[in-house]
Amino acid sequence: AEQAETFLQDHSLSAYFDQVAIKALALAQLDVNRGALNESGRVRIAATVEGFIDNLAAHEDAHESEPAVTPDLIPQNWLDRPILCVGGRGLLDHAAASLLAHLLDRQGLGTRLATTEELTPTSVQDFACDGVQAICISYLEPGSPKNARYMARRLRKRMPGVPLIAGFWSVIQDDTHFLDGFEATECDFLATTLQQAVTQIVALMRRSGTDDAFSSSVRQDEEEPVAD
């Protein structure tokens, strides 16, 4: 917490999450992969992240480059927690999804978090998804794209037409090995930083508002009586 306060004197919260918190979670995921971090350790780290987010809830971010979206600019269909943040595999991916959800909440866009257990092939049909307008699946390290592809297929079947973002948080922008496999995930967009995902989702929201305004204008024109 002390290191965070020092960092945030000169940097944005999103920069701290991307440059420090996500990298720490990625190191923990490497420990999981090599069998050096057990279940209780993963639970402890995930709980620490949740507590850390709570402690930063009131932080005034003077360095954030993208201002929060004002309520009057949010389309009607984006008002009821429209963004679904999903942890791709386990507790640490879920912790990463929590970081993204916090940044989106600070933008004024409501989020909901889902665990992998809620979205298994047998449980996904019972998942309450009314109002979801965008989905981001979080992976600290993507590994095989099969996991993301299977998750994307389940989500797309449950919520057809909703844009899917694959968040590969430990992949650098020019890592061709993983980026070449992105298409295999069958997601619509790729984000390699939390801030990039926030920017993509805000753009989707604004595009949705423009489309709604255009559709409303077209309907109004069609309803106007034509003068003889």
Secondary structure, DSSP 8 states (H G I E B T S, - for coil): -HHHHHHTTTS-HHHHIIIIIHHHHHHHHHHHHTT-S-HHHHHHHHHHHHHHHHHTTT---SS-SS----GGGS-GGGSS--EEEEESSSHHHHHHHHHHHHHHHHTT--EEEE-GGGGSTTTGGGS--TT--EEEEEESS--SHHHHHHHHHHHHHHSTT--EEEEETT--TT-HHHHTTGGGGT-SEEESSHHHHHHHHHHHHHHHHHHHHHHHHHHHHHHS----
